[in-house]
Amino acid sequence: MENFNHILLFRTDIKSEEDKQALQPLLDKNKNIEQWNVDLDDEDYVLRIVSYSLKHDDIIEMVQDHGYSCCELT
């Protein structure tokens, strides 16, 4: 069975393409983030991060410091 611990999922309030673009430089420049996306069609506006070194708390702090709500999706 494959280990998916490197895929981190979050409920956010990143509700628009503009919100997504506002966070893009932050997430793109972080060398510990392999991939990321936000599902703008999902009611939880799910942020999906692929990272082999970052933890949920790292991402939550990073996103919240930029004015968006972010919590681990369990």
Buried (B, 14 or more C-beta within 10 A) or exposed (E): EEEEEEEBBBBBEBEEEEBBEBBEEBBEEBEEBBEBEBBEEEEEBBBBBBBEEBEBEBBBEBBEEBEBEBEEBE
